């Protein structure tokens, strides 16, 4: 697992093209939203809930783009090499760990970019960091697993969307509810409930990855 994680980090540090392109995507889309909303006068009474919705929509599409590029850049010969030296469980968990680290960085970049153009409604930054952490874990597990499965079935982009989209709806709903707690100085009673549900969903996805991916790996 750690060898896959370190390999992905070293590869990204050498190339940096994928990271820079996604960072540019976040900056460009955020500025475009700011420009369009400013010209329409929508920034005058921009509610916190709209800030929250726009933020997480950009995050989820950025993570999808990263997961697809992460698997598509590896050749079939490299996957044959992986097959001979690592177990499928170690391979998928290494990819997930790399995706989590990558998603945390993307979340922070998106937050500071949003704060630059739209300001920051966050009143409790500690809770928002919790939201960033759990969202990075959730989205990375979901889209790494679905992209890995679709990569194994030689139908990368289409199957990722088909498998990932229905499952992303409850995930992004829970993440948005958890992040909304950071707009107040203290969390409500629903915070721990939503957090527990989200972590339980993550454990379920990990279990499915552990069960399903070895079958795809042998193909």
C-alpha positions in Angstrom: 0.0 0.0 0.0 2.7 2.5 1.0 4.8 1.7 -2.1 1.8 2.6 -4.3 1.2 5.8 -2.3 4.8 6.9 -2.5 5.0 6.1 -6.2 1.9 8.2 -6.9 3.3 11.1 -4.9 6.7 10.9 -6.6 5.0 10.7 -10.0 2.9 13.8 -9.3 5.9 15.7 -8.0 7.8 15.0 -11.2 5.0 15.8 -13.6 2.7 18.2 -11.8 0.7 18.6 -14.9 -2.4 17.0 -13.5 -2.3 19.0 -10.3 -1.7 22.3 -12.1 -4.5 21.7 -14.6 -7.1 20.9 -11.8 -5.9 23.9 -9.8 -6.4 26.1 -12.8 -9.8 24.5 -13.4 -10.8 25.5 -9.8 -9.5 29.0 -10.1 -11.1 29.5 -13.6 -14.5 28.2 -12.6 -14.6 30.1 -9.4 -13.7 33.4 -11.1 -16.2 32.7 -13.9 -18.9 32.2 -11.2 -17.8 35.4 -9.5 -17.8 37.4 -12.8 -21.3 36.2 -13.9 -22.9 36.6 -10.5 -21.3 40.1 -10.1 -22.6 41.3 -13.4 -26.1 40.0 -12.5 -26.0 41.6 -9.1 -26.3 38.3 -7.4 -23.4 38.9 -5.0 -25.2 41.6 -3.1 -27.4 39.1 -1.2 -25.4 35.9 -1.7 -26.7 33.5 1.0 -24.4 31.1 2.8 -26.2 28.1 1.5 -25.4 29.1 -2.1 -21.8 29.5 -1.2 -21.8 26.0 0.3 -23.5 24.4 -2.7 -21.2 26.0 -5.3 -18.1 25.1 -3.2 -18.9 21.4 -3.0 -20.0 21.1 -6.6 -16.7 22.4 -7.8 -14.9 20.0 -5.4 -16.7 16.9 -6.5 -16.0 17.5 -10.2 -12.4 18.3 -9.5 -12.0 15.0 -7.6 -13.7 13.0 -10.4 -11.3 14.6 -12.9 -8.3 13.7 -10.7 -9.4 10.0 -10.2 -10.0 9.5 -14.0 -6.6 11.0 -14.9 -4.9 9.0 -12.1 -5.9 5.7 -13.7 -5.9 6.6 -17.3 -2.3 7.8 -17.3 -1.0 4.3 -16.3 -0.4 1.9 -19.2 -1.6 -1.6 -19.4 2.0 -2.9 -19.1 2.3 -1.0 -15.8 -0.8 -2.7 -14.5 0.6 -6.1 -15.4 3.7 -5.2 -13.4 1.5 -4.2 -10.4 -0.2 -7.5 -10.8 3.0 -9.4 -10.2 4.3 -7.4 -7.1 1.3 -6.2 -5.1 -1.9 -7.6 -3.8 -5.1 -6.0 -5.1 -6.2 -4.8 -1.6 -2.8 -3.0 -1.2 -3.1 -1.5 -4.7 -6.6 -0.1 -4.2 -5.9 1.2 -0.7 -2.7 2.9 -1.9 -4.7 4.7 -4.6 -7.4 5.7 -2.1 -4.8 7.1 0.3 -3.2 9.1 -2.5 -6.7 10.3 -3.5 -7.4 11.5 0.0 -4.2 13.5 0.3 -4.9 15.0 -3.2 -8.5 15.8 -2.3 -7.4 17.6 0.9 -5.1 19.8 -1.0 -7.8 20.5 -3.6 -10.3 21.4 -0.8 -7.9 23.9 0.7 -7.1 25.5 -2.7 -10.8 25.8 -3.4 -11.5 27.3 0.0 -8.9 30.0 -0.3 -10.0 30.7 -3.9 -13.6 31.0 -2.8 -12.6 33.2 0.1 -10.7 35.5 -2.4 -13.7 36.1 -4.7 -16.7 35.5 -2.5 -15.4 36.0 1.0 -15.6 33.3 3.7 -18.7 32.7 5.8 -16.9 30.1 7.9 -17.3 31.0 11.6 -15.7 27.8 13.0 -12.7 26.9 10.9 -12.0 23.7 13.0 -15.4 22.3 12.0 -14.7 23.3 8.4 -11.4 21.4 8.5 -13.4 18.4 9.7 -15.7 18.8 6.8 -12.7 19.0 4.4 -11.2 15.8 5.9 -14.4 13.7 5.8 -15.4 14.9 2.4 -11.9 14.1 1.1 -12.1 10.6 2.5 -15.7 10.0 1.2 -15.2 11.4 -2.4 -11.8 9.7 -2.8 -13.1 6.3 -1.7 -16.1 6.5 -3.9 -14.5 7.8 -7.1 -11.3 5.9 -6.7 -13.2 2.6 -6.4 -15.6 3.3 -9.2 -12.8 4.5 -11.5 -10.6 1.5 -10.7 -13.5 -0.9 -11.5 -14.3 0.9 -14.7 -10.6 0.9 -15.6 -10.5 -2.9 -15.1 -13.5 -3.3 -17.4 -11.9 -1.1 -20.1 -14.7 1.5 -20.0 -13.2 4.2 -17.9 -15.2 7.4 -18.3 -18.7 6.1 -18.9 -18.8 3.5 -16.1 -17.3 5.9 -13.6 -20.2 8.3 -14.2 -22.8 5.5 -14.1 -21.5 3.9 -10.9 -20.4 7.1 -9.1 -23.2 9.5 -9.8 -26.1 7.8 -7.8 -23.8 7.2 -4.8 -22.4 10.7 -4.9 -25.9 12.2 -4.2 -26.2 11.1 -0.6 -22.5 11.7 0.0 -22.5 15.3 -1.1 -25.8 15.9 0.8 -24.2 14.7 4.0 -21.0 16.6 3.4 -22.9 19.9 2.7 -24.8 19.4 5.9 -21.6 18.8 7.9 -19.9 21.9 6.3 -22.9 24.0 7.0 -22.2 23.5 10.8 -19.0 25.5 10.3 -21.0 28.6 9.5 -22.0 28.8 13.1 -19.7 29.1 16.2 -20.9 25.8 17.7 -22.3 22.7 16.1 -25.9 21.6 16.3 -27.2 18.2 17.6 -27.3 16.9 14.0 -23.6 17.3 13.5 -22.5 14.0 15.1 -25.4 12.2 13.6 -24.5 13.3 10.0 -20.8 12.6 10.7 -21.5 9.1 11.9 -23.7 8.3 8.9 -21.1 9.6 6.5 -18.3 7.6 8.2 -20.5 4.5 8.2 -21.0 5.0 4.5 -17.3 5.2 4.0 -16.7 2.0 5.8 -19.3 0.3 3.6 -17.6 1.5 0.5 -14.2 0.3 1.8 -15.7 -3.1 2.5 -17.1 -3.3 -1.0 -13.8 -2.3 -2.5 -12.1 -5.0 -0.5 -14.6 -7.6 -1.7 -15.1 -6.6 -5.3 -11.8 -5.2 -6.6 -9.8 -8.5 -6.3 -12.3 -10.0 -8.8 -11.7 -7.1 -11.2 -8.0 -7.4 -10.6 -7.8 -11.0 -11.7 -9.5 -10.0 -15.0 
